[in-house]
Amino acid sequence: MEITIRPTQVSDAAALCDIYSQPKAQRETLQLPKPSVSMWTTRLENMPTGVYSFVAEVEGRVVGNIGLEHSQRPRTAHCASFGIGVHDDFHGLGIGSKLIETVLDLADNWLQVKRVQIEVNSDNTAAIACYKKFGFELEGEAKFGSFRDGEYINTSYMARIKA
């Protein structure tokens, strides 16, 4: 299976809507249920400065998305964070890893980012294991850090510092 990573385009709005409508994607990201294509179109048309978005394609189908946000504040310009989503039917195939490799290359080799930080649901052991594979370390946990399926859950904070 060949995975192609490319910059996100406004024409990807429907595919992103589909990805983030999936049960696992809704459960493990901070997206709200039932997103609309128009909401995604607006987001993609109004990408803020310092945000870099990529999609993963398999056989021409968009099956994953990652957005890297490079801080534009002078005292934190060495920091970035990302959010990622993979279509439920494509978990465990290396798509998330390819997307993460893409933004880490951008951060390390082009944006002069020293610290990449992420927030992850503390019970999302698969994502935590994936992030650790890329050198992310657990820095702490926020009790009741987010709200999901009618209950509060803990949020883990992880970061990777470029050597």
SEZAKE-823174 format. One record per residue (C-alpha): residue number from 1; x, y, z; residue in one letter. Coordinates in nm, 3 decimals, padded with zeros to 5 digits, always signed. Layout:
<rs>
    k       xx       yy       zz  r
  NUM        X        Y        Z  A
...
</rs>
This chain:
<rs>
    k       xx       yy       zz  r
    1  +00.000  +00.000  +00.000  M
    2  +00.143  +00.333  -00.105  E
    3  +00.075  +00.634  +00.119  I
    4  +00.110  +00.977  -00.041  T
    5  +00.140  +01.287  +00.179  I
    6  +00.058  +01.624  +00.027  R
    7  -00.055  +01.970  +00.138  P
    8  -00.424  +01.998  +00.220  T
    9  -00.642  +02.175  -00.038  Q
   10  -00.982  +02.337  +00.000  V
   11  -01.117  +02.062  -00.225  S
   12  -01.035  +01.814  +00.056  D
   13  -01.312  +01.955  +00.277  A
   14  -01.557  +01.668  +00.214  A
   15  -01.289  +01.406  +00.282  A
   16  -01.190  +01.577  +00.609  L
   17  -01.555  +01.595  +00.707  C
   18  -01.574  +01.219  +00.649  D
   19  -01.256  +01.146  +00.849  I
   20  -01.365  +01.350  +01.150  Y
   21  -01.718  +01.204  +01.137  S
   22  -01.582  +00.857  +01.215  Q
   23  -01.645  +00.722  +01.569  P
   24  -01.276  +00.680  +01.663  K
   25  -01.179  +01.016  +01.516  A
   26  -01.457  +01.189  +01.709  Q
   27  -01.367  +01.003  +02.026  R
   28  -00.995  +01.077  +02.015  E
   29  -00.987  +01.433  +01.877  T
   30  -01.150  +01.750  +02.001  L
   31  -01.378  +01.768  +01.696  Q
   32  -01.752  +01.789  +01.756  L
   33  -01.995  +01.534  +01.609  P
   34  -02.160  +01.586  +01.272  K
   35  -01.917  +01.834  +01.115  P
   36  -02.030  +01.997  +00.792  S
   37  -01.843  +02.027  +00.465  V
   38  -01.902  +02.403  +00.474  S
   39  -01.732  +02.425  +00.817  M
   40  -01.428  +02.242  +00.679  W
   41  -01.429  +02.456  +00.364  T
   42  -01.426  +02.772  +00.577  T
   43  -01.141  +02.637  +00.792  R
   44  -00.933  +02.549  +00.490  L
   45  -01.001  +02.882  +00.318  E
   46  -00.895  +03.075  +00.630  N
   47  -00.585  +02.890  +00.745  M
   48  -00.404  +03.108  +01.000  P
   49  -00.041  +03.210  +00.959  T
   50  +00.187  +02.941  +01.097  G
   51  -00.054  +02.652  +01.038  V
   52  +00.060  +02.382  +00.798  Y
   53  -00.189  +02.114  +00.699  S
   54  -00.127  +01.787  +00.516  F
   55  -00.338  +01.492  +00.407  V
   56  -00.253  +01.127  +00.351  A
   57  -00.388  +00.958  +00.040  E
   58  -00.420  +00.589  -00.036  V
   59  -00.515  +00.505  -00.395  E
   60  -00.634  +00.865  -00.444  G
   61  -00.855  +00.866  -00.134  R
   62  -00.783  +01.111  +00.151  V
   63  -00.763  +00.895  +00.465  V
   64  -00.567  +01.108  +00.714  G
   65  -00.493  +01.466  +00.812  N
   66  -00.242  +01.647  +01.028  I
   67  -00.207  +02.014  +01.110  G
   68  +00.109  +02.164  +01.258  L
   69  +00.070  +02.497  +01.435  E
   70  +00.396  +02.690  +01.464  H
   71  +00.370  +02.949  +01.739  S
   72  +00.384  +03.303  +01.605  Q
   73  +00.454  +03.456  +01.945  R
   74  +00.815  +03.580  +01.977  P
   75  +00.894  +03.404  +02.305  R
   76  +00.745  +03.070  +02.194  T
   77  +00.845  +03.077  +01.826  A
   78  +01.062  +02.771  +01.895  H
   79  +00.746  +02.567  +01.974  C
   80  +00.483  +02.394  +01.764  A
   81  +00.193  +02.157  +01.823  S
   82  -00.012  +01.930  +01.604  F
   83  -00.347  +01.761  +01.571  G
   84  -00.398  +01.444  +01.372  I
   85  -00.684  +01.227  +01.250  G
   86  -00.696  +00.902  +01.053  V
   87  -01.008  +00.750  +00.900  H
   88  -01.133  +00.464  +01.119  D
   89  -01.095  +00.212  +00.833  D
   90  -00.724  +00.292  +00.798  F
   91  -00.591  +00.265  +01.154  H
   92  -00.280  +00.054  +01.210  G
   93  -00.146  +00.092  +00.855  L
   94  +00.128  +00.350  +00.922  G
   95  -00.069  +00.650  +00.799  I
   96  -00.040  +00.841  +01.125  G
   97  +00.334  +00.773  +01.135  S
   98  +00.381  +00.907  +00.781  K
   99  +00.188  +01.221  +00.869  L
  100  +00.392  +01.274  +01.188  I
  101  +00.719  +01.221  +00.997  E
  102  +00.609  +01.493  +00.754  T
  103  +00.547  +01.759  +01.018  V
  104  +00.854  +01.666  +01.223  L
  105  +01.070  +01.709  +00.912  D
  106  +00.909  +02.049  +00.852  L
  107  +00.956  +02.152  +01.215  A
  108  +01.314  +02.024  +01.247  D
  109  +01.461  +02.116  +00.912  N
  110  +01.268  +02.418  +00.789  W
  111  +01.096  +02.606  +01.071  L
  112  +01.369  +02.599  +01.340  Q
  113  +01.127  +02.443  +01.589  V
  114  +01.297  +02.306  +01.899  K
  115  +00.988  +02.177  +02.084  R
  116  +00.686  +01.996  +01.942  V
  117  +00.410  +01.942  +02.196  Q
  118  +00.086  +01.749  +02.182  I
  119  -00.220  +01.679  +02.392  E
  120  -00.368  +01.330  +02.386  V
  121  -00.650  +01.158  +02.571  N
  122  -00.481  +00.970  +02.854  S
  123  -00.665  +00.649  +02.767  D
  124  -00.555  +00.656  +02.400  N
  125  -00.273  +00.405  +02.448  T
  126  -00.224  +00.346  +02.073  A
  127  -00.161  +00.716  +02.004  A
  128  +00.066  +00.752  +02.308  I
  129  +00.273  +00.453  +02.189  A
  130  +00.297  +00.605  +01.841  C
  131  +00.414  +00.941  +01.977  Y
  132  +00.674  +00.772  +02.200  K
  133  +00.812  +00.603  +01.887  K
  134  +00.897  +00.953  +01.761  F
  135  +01.069  +01.058  +02.085  G
  136  +00.775  +01.225  +02.258  F
  137  +00.783  +01.202  +02.636  E
  138  +00.499  +01.230  +02.884  L
  139  +00.525  +01.559  +03.072  E
  140  +00.207  +01.559  +03.276  G
  141  -00.163  +01.496  +03.296  E
  142  -00.460  +01.727  +03.335  A
  143  -00.742  +01.576  +03.537  K
  144  -01.076  +01.626  +03.360  F
  145  -00.886  +01.790  +03.072  G
  146  -01.161  +01.738  +02.816  S
  147  -01.520  +01.625  +02.780  F
  148  -01.614  +01.319  +02.572  R
  149  -01.927  +01.106  +02.545  D
  150  -02.092  +01.279  +02.840  G
  151  -01.799  +01.249  +03.081  E
  152  -01.476  +01.424  +03.171  Y
  153  -01.153  +01.249  +03.080  I
  154  -00.788  +01.316  +03.154  N
  155  -00.551  +01.472  +02.902  T
  156  -00.184  +01.378  +02.877  S
  157  +00.073  +01.636  +02.774  Y
  158  +00.365  +01.509  +02.569  M
  159  +00.656  +01.682  +02.401  A
  160  +00.960  +01.611  +02.189  R
  161  +01.264  +01.834  +02.219  I
  162  +01.497  +01.834  +01.919  K
  163  +01.846  +01.732  +02.028  A
</rs>
